[in-house]
């Protein structure tokens, strides 16, 4: 197994962060309000992580060890999967806050 393959999940998450990070400088202010961000991301992340853990334990799905580093946050749940439930919503919030601040243009 190629070590590059094991980095794929982390690299995709890092790319998502890298692409959306500049949006913070458009005035989105997401990183400047960590309490608000935690309240927005925490409950859904917790719910989906519990769902993920239950589905993996039940054999409904699995996460290939070929594309993760092998560090586990819980039985069957790689650290990358935990990061997924934080990084992807964070990127979505950054995008939403940026789009929300765009001028709508002239109204008829």
Secondary structure, DSSP 8 states (H G I E B T S, - for coil): --HHHHTHHHHHHHHHHHHHHGGGGGTT-STT-HHHHHHHHHHHHHHHHHHHHHHHHTTS----GGGS-S-EEETTEEHHHHHHHHHHHHHHHHHHHHHHTS------
